[in-house]
Each structure stands twice: as structure tokens, then as C-alpha cells.
């Protein structure tokens, strides 16, 4: 898996997952998680997955909307060209 080959939403999801894991580590160091391996593992897993999936979903939705808007702008440009040539 090469960073350059990943799409924008996947990059956003991975960065957010890393941020979630870092924040979970801060919480672990502050003592908010019981000091056993399963609790620490679950805290890291839940934080990383939750942040990553939510950020990926939002970024994917925003990416899709931008693509739809770009397609509509392209269609409007084509329609206006057709109208101008029809009037002449």
C-alpha cells in the first residue's frame, strides 16, 4: 500500500485514525483506562476505528458531492453552448 496511490478520503480516514489512537494513548497515560492489556487494546482499537471510519465517511461524501457539482457545471456549460448555436 503506497501513500500516493490512496484516494483522498482514505488518506483522511487514516490520518483521523492515527489521531484517535494518539488521543487514546494520552487517555491511557492519564489513567482513564484500566491498566490491563485487553482494556488498552480495546481503547486503541475503538478510538482508531471510530475516528477513521467517521472521517472516511464524511470525506467520501464531500468528495462525491464535489464530483456531482463538477459534472453539473460541465453539463450546464454544454447546454448553454447548444442554446447559443441554436439561436444563431
Backbone torsions as a table, in degrees:
resi	resn	phi	psi	omega
1	UNK	NA	116.5	-179.1
2	UNK	-102.9	136.3	-177.5
3	UNK	-58.3	-38.0	-177.6
4	UNK	-68.9	-25.5	-178.3
5	UNK	-84.5	-9.9	-179.2
6	UNK	-78.7	146.2	176.4
7	UNK	-74.7	165.4	-179.8
8	UNK	-57.5	-47.9	179.4
9	UNK	-61.9	-35.0	178.1
10	UNK	-67.5	-38.5	177.2
11	UNK	-63.2	-43.6	178.8
12	UNK	-61.3	-43.3	179.4
13	UNK	-62.3	-42.8	179.4
14	UNK	-67.2	-39.0	178.1
15	UNK	-66.0	-41.7	178.8
16	UNK	-66.9	-37.4	177.1
17	UNK	-62.8	-41.6	177.7
18	UNK	-62.8	-40.8	178.2
19	UNK	-63.9	-40.8	177.9
20	UNK	-63.0	-40.1	178.7
21	UNK	-67.6	-39.7	177.8
22	UNK	-63.4	-43.1	178.1
23	UNK	-65.8	-34.9	175.6
24	UNK	-65.3	-39.1	176.8
25	UNK	-61.8	-40.3	176.9
26	UNK	-61.7	-43.9	177.9
27	UNK	-63.0	-38.5	178.4
28	UNK	-64.6	-44.6	-179.8
29	UNK	-65.4	-28.9	178.5
30	UNK	-81.7	-6.4	175.5
31	UNK	90.3	18.0	-179.1
32	UNK	-85.5	-6.7	179.0
33	UNK	-116.8	134.8	176.6
34	UNK	-56.6	145.9	-172.4
35	UNK	-85.9	54.1	170.6
36	UNK	-125.0	156.9	-170.5
37	UNK	-60.8	-40.9	-178.0
38	UNK	-65.6	-42.2	179.1
39	UNK	-63.8	-43.1	179.1
40	UNK	-64.9	-44.8	178.7
41	UNK	-59.8	-46.7	-179.6
42	UNK	-65.2	-38.3	177.6
43	UNK	-61.5	-45.5	179.1
44	UNK	-66.2	-43.7	-178.4
45	UNK	-64.5	-49.7	-177.6
46	UNK	-64.0	-43.2	179.9
47	UNK	-63.4	-48.4	-178.6
48	UNK	-63.9	-46.6	-178.4
49	UNK	-67.2	-44.8	-177.8
50	UNK	-62.3	-51.0	179.9
51	UNK	-62.8	-43.8	-177.6
52	UNK	-64.4	-46.6	-178.0
53	UNK	-67.5	-43.6	-180.0
54	UNK	-63.8	-45.6	179.8
55	UNK	-65.5	-39.7	177.6
56	UNK	-62.3	-43.5	-178.9
57	UNK	-63.6	-43.4	179.2
58	UNK	-65.9	-43.5	-180.0
59	UNK	-65.5	-37.8	177.9
60	UNK	-65.2	-42.6	178.5
61	UNK	-63.1	-43.5	179.1
62	UNK	-64.5	-40.0	178.6
63	UNK	-63.1	-43.6	179.0
64	UNK	-64.4	-40.6	178.6
65	UNK	-63.8	-43.2	178.8
66	UNK	-62.4	-39.5	177.4
67	UNK	-64.9	-43.1	178.9
68	UNK	-62.4	-42.5	179.0
69	UNK	-64.6	-39.4	178.5
70	UNK	-65.3	-39.2	177.5
71	UNK	-65.7	-41.0	179.4
72	UNK	-65.9	-39.7	177.9
73	UNK	-64.3	-37.7	176.5
74	UNK	-65.3	-39.0	179.1
75	UNK	-68.0	-39.0	179.4
76	UNK	-64.2	-41.2	178.5
77	UNK	-62.8	-39.0	179.2
78	UNK	-68.5	-43.4	-179.6
79	UNK	-63.2	-40.7	-178.8
80	UNK	-67.6	-34.0	176.4
81	UNK	-65.3	-37.7	-179.7
82	UNK	-67.0	-41.6	-179.3
83	UNK	-65.0	-40.1	-179.4
84	UNK	-65.7	-43.4	-179.7
85	UNK	-69.6	-29.9	178.9
86	UNK	-70.8	-33.3	-179.5
87	UNK	-73.5	-28.3	-177.0
88	UNK	-75.7	NA	NA
